[in-house]
Amino acid sequence: MSIKVPANGGSNSSERERLERRIAQLCRYIGKSPWVFHVNTGSCNGCDIEIIAALTPRYDAERFGVKLVGSPRHADILLVTGPVTNQSLERVKLVYEQTPEPKIVIAVGSCPTGGSVFYESPFTNAPLSNVIPVDVYVPGCPPRPEAILHGVVLALEKLAKMLKGEVPGVKE
């Protein structure tokens, strides 16, 4: 899914501002801040840098409570990057099992969504959906922070549906 970000900001609100409003609305609706655990399964770190960029002051997802946690036992959302190497296969499964229900898995980047340049490599197990269930795919090599935030919005909508049985409408 492609997100178009206006170059000049235009008279309409930017895509980033729209995503930020939607994240705030969904966090209020579900009554808690989503905590994220990041799992690197052999990535080149391009996606990891973009995830950090989404948390830094320019995009500032942390002001809504979207924050990285140090343990999967505290997480609501798993952000997975990389093509799932043979070395990381069991770790990914273990992290998924340790994450409490309800949980959402976001595959960030081209490697976990389809394998990218590692497609059909004997050393990888891409796509991620062959290893654990994936709820949201954020394609790109690497995806922009806006695309990652869009993936978080989709994940929060799915989490709201799991917790409350419905998703609130968009308020502009």
PyMOL commands that set and color helices and strands:
alter all, ss='L'
color gray80, all
select helices_A, chain A and resi 15-30+46-55+61-64+72-74+89-98+110-114+116-118+128-130+145-164
alter helices_A, ss='H'
color red, helices_A
select strands_A, chain A and resi 35-40+67-68+77-81+104-108+136-138
alter strands_A, ss='S'
color yellow, strands_A
deselect
rebuild
show_as cartoon
